[in-house]
Amino acid sequence: MRDVVLLTADSVRRDHTDAMPYLESHDVMTGVTAGHYTRPSLAALQSSRLRASIQSKVIGPALAEVFNDAGYETIGLVPTAQADPAFGFDSGFDHYDNYMSGSGNAAKNRRSNLREYLGSFDIIRQIYRRVYPMEANMADLPPDDDVVDEAIERFNDTKGPRFLWVHQMDSHRPYGRGDDAIPKSIDRKAEASGSRHWFGSSEVSGQERQTIIDAYRNALGRVDDRIERLVDGIDAKDPIVAFAADHGDEFGEDGYYYHQGYRRRVVDPIIRVPVVFDGIKTVGDRCSLLDIGPTLASAVDAQVPAKWQGNDLSGTRTEQTITVAPWHESATVAWQDFERKLVARDADVSITDSEGEVMVERTDVSEGVEAQLRDLGYSDAG
């Protein structure tokens, strides 16, 4: 059986893949995410179900479970709190690490409901951000080079067939570490964009915007180099390799920057991402990230669960996609056929299927996971 490698990276926009020459040397499809930030998007990818995006967690049977049932050794190296085992991301993996201290802590988060309520008001949210600036900080995460080194070593030390999932974070704001990252002052200003400015102007200048984009594209180049290094470094003879991003980022479109969960935005710079399959012939040039699981499983004759909603792209074109952007008790939903898009904003959203009805609702997590999410720039107060 052929080895299968799934490579994902944070915040890669479809229209910036020209900064990734190795990736662009393949046929690049336009993928549409099922969520608007990492957790709901990757949960839906791993579950091939919209229900996973609505609930922002992996729902079985997950992709690694399918490969495990087919006789694969499964390895997952995903350095982000968004993919914590508390959200089911370790399902089906023989070895899984998201590199978070205290991952899976059962202690419930005791966040203040009052703080969450007050955070819904723009002026209070801006006061909070002035006191507790939310620039992204990835100091607690291992460098992507170390993660890739570990992935190559674990893969080569494991008897086949092997399924490997590796996620890179260097392309997440602030787009690097040290001198590679955008300056904190610019990061804070861009993060606050799109809101009413009660404390004076925080408009990002043209030069500052270019600084952000340059750092971003440099980060994409580093991610691309690691993808090539990993593919060259594993000992698989005829592997199937897939690449996708969890979402994109905004760079001043409509006045907004980055991907901020509480905004529930489903614009193309956020939900259109590159998707590549190497070792599988696919039809069409566009897809949903829900299609990745069925396409990979079908390629090795693994049993595709009936509950999965994605298409096998080796024989089926995806003509329509749905993106659910949940945050706490509401979501924005976008349907599109790549020519038209219908958007329902900030609504009460539910899905009904064979397992019953589920609503978009807030997920409680441990204090440790919550702290790690804040380090990445996510906060209830924003």
N, C-alpha and C positions, 0 to 999 in steps of 0.2 A: 504494500500500500504506500502511496506517495505521502511524503511529509507535507504538512501544511503550516504556513507561517502567515499570521495576521499582524500587520504593522499599522499602528495608528499614531497620530500626532495631534497635538492640541492646536486649535485655532488656525487651521490652514484654509485660506480662502481659495475658491476655484480660480479666481481671476489673478492670483499671484503665483501660480505654479511655474511660471517662467523663471522664477528664482530657484527652481529645483531641477537642474538639468538631468540628473539620473532618472527622476520620476518622469520627466517629460520625454525621455527616450522611449517610453512605453505608450500604449494607447490609453489616454486619460479620459475617463468618463466623467460627466457631471453628476455628482451625487447630491441628493437632498436628504438632510438629516431629519430624524423623527423627533428631535428635541432641539432646544435652543442653547443649551449649555451642556457641559460634559456629562453629568450624571444621567439625565433622561435620555440623552442621545446615545451614549454607550450602552446604557441598559437596554434600550430598544434594539440596538445592533446585536447585542449578545442574546436577546430573547426573540428577535424577529417578530415583535408584537407591539402594537401601539399601546396596549395596556401597560407595558413596562415604562413607556415615556410618561403616561398619565400618573403612574405611581412612583416614578423616579427610582426604580429598583429593578434588578434582574428577576425575571419570572421564568421558572422552568417550564419545559426543558430548555436549558441554556445551551449555547453553542458548544462549550467545552464538555458538557454532559453528553451531547450527541457524539462527539469524537471519542470520549471515554468509553461509551457503550460500544463503539465500533472497534475498540481495541487499541486506541491511541494512548500514549503517555502525554499528559497535558501540562503545559508550563505557562504561567501567566505572570508577567512582570510589568506592573502598571503603577508608576510612582505618582499617585495623586490621592488625596483624601476623598475625592469624588467617587473613586472606585473602591471604597472601603468594603470589606466583607460584611459590614453591617447592612449594606444594600444588596447583598447577594452576589457580588461580583466574583467571589471565589468558587461559585457553584461549578462542580465538575472538574476542577483543577487538582492534579496530583501535587503540584507545587504552585502556590500563589503568594505573591508579595506585592503590597502597595506601599511598602516602606514607611508606614506611619506608625510611630510608637503609640501603643495603646489601641491599635486597630481592633474593632469588634468589641470594645468595652461595653459591658451590659448596663452600666450606670446610665440612667436617662438624663438627658439634657434638661436642666432646670431653668431654661431661659424665661425671661419675664414676658408674659402676655401683654402687659402694659407697654413694655418697650417696643414690642412688635407693632402694637396698635399705633403708638405715637410715631413710629418710623414710617407710617403711611402718609404723614404730613410732610410736605416738601421742606418747610422752614426748619422743622425739628430734625429731619434727616440731615440737613446741611449743618446744623449746629453739632450733631453727633459726629459728622465727618470732619468738622473743624477740630474737634477735641481728639477724635480717634481716626486719623487719616487712614484710608484703606488702600494705599498703594500695594501692589502685589509683591509678595516676598516668597521666594522659593528656596531660601537658605536651608530649610529643613529637609529638602528633597535631595536625593543623590544626583550627581551630574548624569546627564543622559549617556555620556560616554561610559560611565561605570555600569549603567543598566545594560547597555548593549554588550559590554564585555561579559557580564554575567550571563546574559541570554545566550551568547555564542558558546560559552563554557558549559552551561547546563544542557543546552541542546546537544552538543557533541558528546557529552558524557552519558546521554540517555539513549537506550536502545529504541529503535523505531518500531512502528511508525510514531511520529511525534507531531503534536499540535502545539505551536508556540504563539503566544500573543504578547507583543511588546508595545508599550505606549511611550511616546516622547513628550516631554514638557517644555523643552527649550523654546518652542514657538508660542508658548503662553506668555502674556504680558508679565513682566517687563521685557520679554524677548532676550533673555540672557542674564548673565551674572556679572558683577563688577563693571568694568568699562564697557562690556557688550550691552548691558541693559540700558534702557532709556532712563534719564535722570529722574529721581523721585519727584522733583518739583513739577516736571512735565507730566509724569504719570498721574499725579494727584489732580492737576488741572484738567487733563483729558478725561479722567474718571468722573469728574463732576460736570462734564459738558452735557448739554441737553436739559439742564434744570434751570429754574429761575435763580438768579444770582443775588441772594439777599446780602452777600458780603462783598459786593464789588464784582468786577468782571473777572471771569475765569476762562475767557475765550482763548482757544488754542490758536496761536499765530501760524502763518503759513510755514515759517521756518521750523517751528516746533512740530507741526504735523509731519514735515519731511523727515525730521529726526526720528519720529516714531516709525514711519514707514521704512526708513533705511535700516533701523535696528531690527524691525520685523523681517524684512527680506534677508538680512544677514543671518538671522536665526533659522529661516527656512533653508538657507544654503547649508547650514550645519546639520540640520535634521536630515537633509537629502544625503549628505556625505555619510551619515551613520547608517541610513537605510542601505546604501550600497555596501558599506563595510560589513554589515550584518549578513546580507545575502551572500557576499563573497566568503564570509568566515564560517558559515555553517557547513557541515559535511554532508548535506543532503545531495543526492545525485540528480534528482528530477523533481524539485519541490514545487508546490503550488504556493505562490506568494500573492497576498492581497494587501493593498494599502488604502486607508481612508482617514479622513479627519473627523473629529467629533463635531466640529462646527467651525465657523470662520470668526472674523472680528470686523468691527466697523472702524473707519478712519475718517470721521467727520461727516459721513453721509447723514443727512437730516440733522446734523449737529451732534451726533452721538459718536462715542468711541468705545471700543472693546465689545465684550458680550457681558451684559449685566443682567443676571437672572430676573431681578425684580421688575425689569422693564418689559419682559415677555415679548421681545421683538422677534419677528419672523421675516425680516428683510433678506434679500438674496445674499448680501455679503456675509450674513451669519449662517444661513441654512444651505447654501450651495458650496459644496466641497469637492475636491478631487477624489476619484476612486480609480484604482488600478488593479487589474488581475493579470498576473503573469503565470502562464501555464494552463490557463483556461481560455477558450475561445468564447467570447460573449457576443450577443447581438445587441444592436442599438448603441447609443452613446450617452445614455442617461439612466439613472436608477435611483432607488431609495436605499438608504442604508439598511433597511429591513431586508433587502435582497442579498446581502453579503452572506449571511448564514446559510440559506438554502443553496446558494451557488457553490459555496465551498463544500458543504456536505454532499451535494449531488455529485460533485467532481470525483469523490472517492467512494461513491456508492454507499455512503452512510444513510441511515434511515432518516428522512426529513420528517419531523413531527407534523402531524395534521394541524396542530394549533398555530404553527408558524404562518405569518401573513405575507412574507416576502416572496419574490419570484426567483426561480432558477434562471439566471441571466444567460445561461448557455443556450437556452431555447425560447425564452420569453422576453419580450420587450416590456418595460415599465412605462406606461403612458401617463399615469397620474400618481401623485404623491400627497401624503398628509403629514404635516408637522404639528406637533402639540408642544406648546411652550408653557409648562406649568410653573407656578411659583406660589407656594402656600395654598390657598383655597381657590384660586382662579387660574385660568389658562387662556392663552391666545391660540387659535387654531388656524392653520393655513392649508387650503387645498389648492393644488395647481396641476396643470397639464403642460407646463413649460411654455405655454403661450398666454394663458390666463391664470390669475391667482385670486382666490376668494379668501378673505381674512375676517374672522370673528374675534374681536379683541376683548380681553379681560373679562371672560365669561365664566359662569359655572359650567364645568365640563364633566361629562361622565361617559363611560363606554359600557355597553352591554354586549356580552358574548356568552358562550356556553358555560362560563364560570360565574355568570351573574353580572351585576352592575357594580362599577367602582367609580368613585368621584375623585377629582383632583383634591388632594388634601396635603396638609403639612406633614413632613416626616420628622419625628424626634430622633436625635442622634446623641451619642455620648459627648461629654464636654471636650474630650480629647479630639474627636473628629471635628467638632464645631470649631475648635481653635485652629486646626489645620485648614479648614475651609476659609476662615477669616484671613489666614496668611496668604491665601491665593487671591484675596480681594473680594470674597463673598461675605455678605453681612445681612442680618435681619433688618438692620437699621437702614438699609439701602436697597 
